[in-house]
Structures are given as C-alpha cells and as structure tokens.
Amino acid sequence: MIFKQVRLANHNDFLKVFKTGRSYYSKNIGIRSALNDLGLNRIGILVGLRVSKIAVKRNKVKRIIRGILLKEKEELNSGNDIVVIVQPGILDKKSTEIEAELKIALKKAGLYN
C-alpha cells in the first residue's frame, strides 16, 4: 500500500511535474519526473480510458505498477516526484513484462542509485 505521504494526490502536484519535469518513455510506459524538496519520492500513476474503459482492468494495472515501485523503492534516488503514464498496449503484457519495461523506463530517467 502506498501511504498518503508518498502519493501524488493533488492536481497541482501533477501539474508541477508535467510543467517542470522531464519525460522518458519505453514502449508502453512513460515516466515524468521532477525534483522535490521533501527528501522522499512521491508517486502518481495515470491509467487513462484509452487503456481500457473497464475500471477493473485499469485498477489492476495500477496495482501491478504500485507493487513494482514498492519493491524498487530502496533502489530509487530520493527527492523526486514521479508520474507513471500507462499506454494502451499494456493490457497484453504479463506482470513480469510490465516490471521489466518499468525498470527500463526508470533507468532511462536516471532514477536509480
């Protein structure tokens, strides 16, 4: 479970990341990241209606990505606001493929120690 202090919840937080952050994309996953002054990473996950119109499928993808990010939490640089943007092709992937693709995007973004 991602606690409230490590989530991007406000619309203004997402806007700040999209205005000031840098973007990195793999095939089905995009990463937007911006520095924050909090000393910890805050995470937001965007799964739009283009991915699926069925909420259960969108929430499943979010849960998979949250689980991966929680496992990788210790290896990530701290002090970043991270937004994970999911593209429509993700539903055809298994969770191991999603994990590999997310790790590639995080490496491209330079978020690993």
C-alpha atoms as a printed R data frame, in Angstrom:
    type eleno elety resid chain resno       x       y       z
1   ATOM     1    CA   MET     A     1   0.000   0.000   0.000
2   ATOM     2    CA   ILE     A     2   1.303   3.430  -0.884
3   ATOM     3    CA   PHE     A     3   0.764   5.755   2.036
4   ATOM     4    CA   LYS     A     4  -0.592   9.271   1.646
5   ATOM     5    CA   GLN     A     5   2.751  10.952   2.186
6   ATOM     6    CA   VAL     A     6   4.347   9.196  -0.799
7   ATOM     7    CA   ARG     A     7   1.458   9.690  -3.228
8   ATOM     8    CA   LEU     A     8   0.903  12.499  -5.645
9   ATOM     9    CA   ALA     A     9  -2.718  13.237  -4.881
10  ATOM    10    CA   ASN     A    10  -3.336  16.879  -5.720
11  ATOM    11    CA   HIS     A    11  -3.981  18.083  -9.224
12  ATOM    12    CA   ASN     A    12  -1.425  20.847  -8.603
13  ATOM    13    CA   ASP     A    13   1.276  18.269  -7.806
14  ATOM    14    CA   PHE     A    14   0.669  16.528 -11.125
15  ATOM    15    CA   LEU     A    15   0.705  19.867 -12.953
16  ATOM    16    CA   LYS     A    16   4.031  20.775 -11.364
17  ATOM    17    CA   VAL     A    17   5.569  17.502 -12.536
18  ATOM    18    CA   PHE     A    18   4.214  17.980 -16.064
19  ATOM    19    CA   LYS     A    19   5.439  21.591 -16.263
20  ATOM    20    CA   THR     A    20   8.868  21.252 -14.690
21  ATOM    21    CA   GLY     A    21   9.673  17.564 -15.071
22  ATOM    22    CA   ARG     A    22  11.436  15.602 -17.755
23  ATOM    23    CA   SER     A    23   9.866  12.724 -19.643
24  ATOM    24    CA   TYR     A    24  11.183   9.304 -20.580
25  ATOM    25    CA   TYR     A    25   9.270   6.662 -22.474
26  ATOM    26    CA   SER     A    26   9.564   2.978 -23.153
27  ATOM    27    CA   LYS     A    27   7.128   1.167 -25.428
28  ATOM    28    CA   ASN     A    28   4.076   1.081 -23.143
29  ATOM    29    CA   ILE     A    29   5.144   3.109 -20.099
30  ATOM    30    CA   GLY     A    30   6.148   6.731 -19.724
31  ATOM    31    CA   ILE     A    31   7.880   8.378 -16.784
32  ATOM    32    CA   ARG     A    32   7.708  12.068 -15.893
33  ATOM    33    CA   SER     A    33   9.947  13.089 -13.021
34  ATOM    34    CA   ALA     A    34  10.694  16.349 -11.255
35  ATOM    35    CA   LEU     A    35  12.735  17.129  -8.176
36  ATOM    36    CA   ASN     A    36  11.003  17.930  -4.897
37  ATOM    37    CA   ASP     A    37  12.348  19.352  -1.641
38  ATOM    38    CA   LEU     A    38  10.852  16.662   0.576
39  ATOM    39    CA   GLY     A    39  13.701  14.153   0.552
40  ATOM    40    CA   LEU     A    40  11.393  11.301  -0.423
41  ATOM    41    CA   ASN     A    41   9.839  10.061  -3.618
42  ATOM    42    CA   ARG     A    42   6.187  10.743  -4.321
43  ATOM    43    CA   ILE     A    43   4.476   8.600  -6.920
44  ATOM    44    CA   GLY     A    44   1.445   9.086  -9.151
45  ATOM    45    CA   ILE     A    45   0.086   6.610 -11.696
46  ATOM    46    CA   LEU     A    46  -2.017   7.644 -14.687
47  ATOM    47    CA   VAL     A    47  -4.039   4.973 -16.462
48  ATOM    48    CA   GLY     A    48  -6.453   6.638 -18.845
49  ATOM    49    CA   LEU     A    49  -9.614   5.487 -20.527
50  ATOM    50    CA   ARG     A    50  -7.619   4.797 -23.682
51  ATOM    51    CA   VAL     A    51  -6.034   1.843 -21.876
52  ATOM    52    CA   SER     A    52  -9.420   0.329 -21.055
53  ATOM    53    CA   LYS     A    53 -12.900   1.605 -20.465
54  ATOM    54    CA   ILE     A    54 -13.311  -1.043 -17.754
55  ATOM    55    CA   ALA     A    55 -12.219   0.295 -14.359
56  ATOM    56    CA   VAL     A    56 -11.291  -3.150 -13.051
57  ATOM    57    CA   LYS     A    57  -8.625  -3.541 -15.754
58  ATOM    58    CA   ARG     A    58  -7.235  -0.036 -15.165
59  ATOM    59    CA   ASN     A    59  -7.052  -0.645 -11.412
60  ATOM    60    CA   LYS     A    60  -5.300  -3.981 -11.935
61  ATOM    61    CA   VAL     A    61  -2.583  -2.241 -13.942
62  ATOM    62    CA   LYS     A    62  -2.242   0.373 -11.190
63  ATOM    63    CA   ARG     A    63  -1.875  -2.332  -8.539
64  ATOM    64    CA   ILE     A    64   0.812  -4.114 -10.548
65  ATOM    65    CA   ILE     A    65   2.778  -0.903 -11.037
66  ATOM    66    CA   ARG     A    66   2.406   0.096  -7.362
67  ATOM    67    CA   GLY     A    67   3.746  -3.290  -6.308
68  ATOM    68    CA   ILE     A    68   6.746  -2.988  -8.599
69  ATOM    69    CA   LEU     A    69   7.521   0.522  -7.373
70  ATOM    70    CA   LEU     A    70   7.276  -0.565  -3.743
71  ATOM    71    CA   LYS     A    71   9.794  -3.355  -4.411
72  ATOM    72    CA   GLU     A    72  12.135  -0.895  -6.144
73  ATOM    73    CA   LYS     A    73  11.656   1.878  -3.548
74  ATOM    74    CA   GLU     A    74  15.006   1.320  -1.830
75  ATOM    75    CA   GLU     A    75  16.954   1.391  -5.101
76  ATOM    76    CA   LEU     A    76  15.479   4.660  -6.388
77  ATOM    77    CA   ASN     A    77  17.053   8.060  -5.819
78  ATOM    78    CA   SER     A    78  15.112  10.042  -3.254
79  ATOM    79    CA   GLY     A    79  13.661  13.518  -3.636
80  ATOM    80    CA   ASN     A    80  11.667  13.023  -6.841
81  ATOM    81    CA   ASP     A    81   8.059  13.352  -7.866
82  ATOM    82    CA   ILE     A    82   7.405  10.501 -10.301
83  ATOM    83    CA   VAL     A    83   4.382  10.123 -12.568
84  ATOM    84    CA   VAL     A    84   3.981   6.810 -14.388
85  ATOM    85    CA   ILE     A    85   1.928   7.144 -17.571
86  ATOM    86    CA   VAL     A    86   0.496   3.921 -18.951
87  ATOM    87    CA   GLN     A    87  -0.095   3.452 -22.691
88  ATOM    88    CA   PRO     A    88  -2.872   1.256 -24.192
89  ATOM    89    CA   GLY     A    89  -0.675  -1.722 -25.145
90  ATOM    90    CA   ILE     A    90  -0.002  -2.615 -21.521
91  ATOM    91    CA   LEU     A    91  -3.043  -4.885 -21.146
92  ATOM    92    CA   ASP     A    92  -1.455  -7.508 -23.403
93  ATOM    93    CA   LYS     A    93   1.581  -7.816 -21.109
94  ATOM    94    CA   LYS     A    94   2.188 -10.101 -18.154
95  ATOM    95    CA   SER     A    95   3.282  -8.590 -14.854
96  ATOM    96    CA   THR     A    96   6.889  -9.710 -15.384
97  ATOM    97    CA   GLU     A    97   6.950  -7.934 -18.750
98  ATOM    98    CA   ILE     A    98   5.447  -4.824 -17.172
99  ATOM    99    CA   GLU     A    99   8.114  -4.945 -14.460
100 ATOM   100    CA   ALA     A   100  10.931  -5.212 -16.994
101 ATOM   101    CA   GLU     A   101   9.536  -2.352 -19.045
102 ATOM   102    CA   LEU     A   102   9.048  -0.132 -15.999
103 ATOM   103    CA   LYS     A   103  12.609  -0.787 -14.867
104 ATOM   104    CA   ILE     A   104  13.877   0.199 -18.329
105 ATOM   105    CA   ALA     A   105  11.905   3.455 -18.182
106 ATOM   106    CA   LEU     A   106  13.181   4.200 -14.665
107 ATOM   107    CA   LYS     A   107  16.765   3.584 -15.790
108 ATOM   108    CA   LYS     A   108  16.285   5.911 -18.755
109 ATOM   109    CA   ALA     A   109  15.003   8.547 -16.367
110 ATOM   110    CA   GLY     A   110  18.119   8.153 -14.205
111 ATOM   111    CA   LEU     A   111  16.116   7.422 -11.080
112 ATOM   112    CA   TYR     A   112  18.221   4.509  -9.858
113 ATOM   113    CA   ASN     A   113  21.099   4.974  -7.383
